[in-house]
């Protein structure tokens, strides 16, 4: 029994240290980062462009209806399960579940707990 507990104390100490560091570190979203020169230059460039140009450059996609959340993003795209890869995935899943059921019912281990 002592063979298995020989490394327990160092592992518990390392785990406590990692958890302590995790809880002591401030989250990344706590402080707003200071804008750098690239951010300032990009903001100035966008503000210099006329609003009409920005409105023309914006993509005009029709808003999706509230009831059609399951519709594909593009009109020519098929759902995954209707593609060849989806059909192969379904066949493999069915075969795996079938073999699992067969192997569970034909298990050779006979124990009173089972």
Number of C-alpha atoms within 10 A of each C-alpha: 5 7 6 7 8 10 10 11 10 10 11 11 11 12 12 12 11 12 11 11 11 11 9 9 8 10 9 8 7 7 8 7 8 7 9 8 9 9 11 10 12 11 11 11 10 11 10 9 10 9 11 8 9 10 10 9 9 8 7 8 6 6 6 10 8 6 7 8 9 7 13 12 11 7 7 7 10 12 12 12 12 10 12 10 11 13 13 13 14 13 12 12 12 12 12 12 12 12 12 12 11 11 11 10 9 9 8 8 7 7 6 5 4 5
